Amino acid sequence: MTRPAGHAVGSAGAGSLCVLVASVLWGTTGTAATFAPAVGPLATGAVAMGLGGLLQALIAGPRIAREAPGLRAQRGVVLLGALAVGTYPLAFYTSMHLAGVAAGTVVSIGSAPLASAVIERAVDGRRLTRRWMTGAALGLAGTALLCAAEAAGAHSAAGARSAGSTVLGVALGLVAGFTYALYSWAAHRLISRGVTSRAAMGTVFGIGGLLLLPVLLATGGPLLDSWSNAAVGVYMALVPMFIGYVLFGWGLAHVPASTATTLSLLEPAVAAVLAVLVVGERLPALGWVGVALVVGCLAVLTLPTGTARRRPRAEPAPAVVEPGQAPGEPADAHP
């Protein structure tokens, strides 16, 4: 199936929208976790990403079977992405537990765009555009202000954390950011080489989910101690992880991994706003400035360029194959 190149602008917009919606869903995880305080970070990460990944694989099973030859041909990328999926939630949730929700989230999510850019530059030779650098600078500045504002509030309310736990939490946040960038790159790589987003995400996250099962069995006991704990686990697996990463996979079919991870800087902003509205936390003025900068980052990365808006309708455009679609293959369903 071929489409005019003018459709690429709309496809990129739809892909960006999918990533933004996924980021909103991911931003609810911190608030959801407050309803199950007895569940540890390893269990939270394992149930969310593990069960969510296995569900993705189950739903995508028929398509994975049809595209098995293409997936086997790129088994190295598949395994690299799966290892990153298995590592990310353990590092991410433990980082928040040790360094605090604000610092852990900002380091993990904030470092991912830079890690994505480095991976794409080193492996794919992709040049960084001025637009991406502007958006990334706004987003990183906003998340840093948000982190500073929340950390100041946490310090005044609950006292300082030990230096050792904070340093370890920040280090694990950097691991989380790198592995998030790595599995995003791996999924985008598979999609750009003809594997549909459903098969790519189902395979990478399914294998990653299998790797997380032993952790879930070893640490997931508290999830069964009460209905509220179990409900939080089910919500985390179904909504932010399953639905969120299905949307993220659709987004990766139309935008580079570095753009997708930069758009996901919306996650800590959503988490902060929900903490104010649902949990009852207070966000200082500096934090709201950070939220505004993150919104500015999203505007820079998602609004059409001036040349795209001025393009004449009658201008002929060459046909291109849609990302995530092999030549001659029917297009996969995208929003």
QUIWO-V653672 format. One line per field, one symbol per residue. ss: DSSP state (@ for helix, = for strand, . for the rest). psi: psi as a letter, one per 40 degrees, with the letter a starting at -180 (. if undefined). burial: # if it has 9 or more other C-alpha atoms within 8 Angstrom, else .. A space follows every 10 residues. Layout:
ss = ???
psi = ???
burial = ???
This chain:
ss = .===..@@@@ @@@@@@@@@@ @@@@@@..@@ @@@....... @@@@@@@@@@ @@@@@@@@@. @@@@@@.@@@ @@@.@@@@@@ @@@@@@@@@@ @@@@@@@@@. @@@@@@@@@@ @@@@@@@@@@ @@@@.....@ @@@@@@@@@@ @@@@@@@@@@ @@@@@@@@.. ..@@@@@@@@ @@@@@@@@@@ @@@@@@@@@@ @@....@@@@ @@@@@@@@@@ @@@@@@@@@@ @@@@..@@@@ @@@@@@@@@@ @@@@@@@@@@ @@....@@@@ @@@..@@@@@ @@@@@@@@@. ....@@@@@@ @@@@@@@@@@ @@...@@@@@ ........== =......... .....
psi = hiiiddeddd dddddddddd ddddddeedd dddeegdehi dddddddddd ddddddddde ddddddeddd dddfdddddd dddddddddd ddddddddei dddddddddd eddddddddd dddefhihid dddddddddd dddddddddd dddddddeii iidddddddd dddddddddd dddddddddd defehidddd dddddddddd deddddddee dddedidddd ddddddddcd dcdddddddd deeeiidddd dddeeddddd ddddddddde ihhidddddd dddddddddd ddiiidddde hidehiiiii hhhehiheii hihi.
burial = #.###...#. ########## ########## ###.##..#. ########## ########.# #.##..#..# #..#..#### ########## ########## ########## #######.## #......... .######### ########## #.###..... ....###### ########## ########## ##.####### ########## ###.##..## .###....## .######### ########## #####.#### ########## ##.###.... ..##.##### ########.# #......... .......... ######.... .....
